[in-house]
Amino acid sequence: MPFVQLLFDFAREQLGLFGGSGGGRVAKRPRRGKPAKGRAAPIKRTRPVGLAVTSAPDAPDAPGWRMAKPPRGIDHEKPSQRRYDAVVVEMLSKYGLTVKRWRNSLSGVAIERTFRDGRVERTLESPYPTSPLRLAIFLHEVGHHAIGLGVHKPRCLEEYLAWRYAIDRMDEMGFPTKGSVARRFDRSMRYAVAKSRRRGIQRLPSEVAAFAA
């Protein structure tokens, strides 16, 4: 059995990260009666999104990874979705990343925090992969950690390398990178280059010069 599938099955069976078909059906809570006259209405309390925690098996490069539960309404029994789920588990375990929340929007962020005791926390936020574009955005944020946050200057070069990481991984795994993924890559890079130029960059790296037109 491939290593990616082993990781996926481990997360699925042991941690309960992926629900059954549909993923969005939840048992209804019994209705509470209206508060009696003279009594205050009960206070609604929200519970923080739980994080599944594990040390990934056979992943010596990463001590552990964590992720918020996937959004509701995703059918994790579909073969196509199982491929996306497996990529999520593989990438988070490989780099020891934490996903604190999955975004509804097509946007993402990668953050690295170094604590006084030397601990390094690597986190990201992105949409949960359910399509090639969502997978590309997820892998783009993983790419920032893979190449090193703040290692490559200027920032537009780091953006380019993170996108190249995402697209190269998708090509290797057989996911489509044309259409919406290619358009998002081009639009994101043009924005990053324009931002660098507004900040007064004197010379653009050769890798991103094509996006300055």
Stockholm file with secondary structure:
# STOCKHOLM 1.0

chainA/1-213         MPFVQLLFDFAREQLGLFGGSGGGRVAKRPRRGKPAKGRAAPIKRTRPVGLAVTSAPDAPDAPGWRMAKPPRGIDHEKPSQRRYDAVVVEMLSKYGLTVKRWRNSLSGVAIERTFRDGRVERTLESPYPTSPLRLAIFLHEVGHHAIGLGVHKPRCLEEYLAWRYAIDRMDEMGFPTKGSVARRFDRSMRYAVAKSRRRGIQRLPSEVAAFAA
#=GR chainA/1-213 SS CCHHHHHHHHIIIIICCSCSTTSCCCCCCCCCCCCCTTSCCCCCCCCCCCEEEECCTTCTTCSCEEEECCCTTCCTTSHHHHHHHHHHHHHHHHHTCEEEEEESSSCCEEEEEECTTSCEEEEEEEECCSSHHHHHHHHHHHHHHHHCTTTSSSHHHHHHHHHHHHHHHHHHHTCCCSTHHHHHHHHHHHHHHHHHHHTTCSSCCGGGGGGGC
#=GC SS_cons         CCHHHHHHHHIIIIICCSCSTTSCCCCCCCCCCCCCTTSCCCCCCCCCCCEEEECCTTCTTCSCEEEECCCTTCCTTSHHHHHHHHHHHHHHHHHTCEEEEEESSSCCEEEEEECTTSCEEEEEEEECCSSHHHHHHHHHHHHHHHHCTTTSSSHHHHHHHHHHHHHHHHHHHTCCCSTHHHHHHHHHHHHHHHHHHHTTCSSCCGGGGGGGC
//
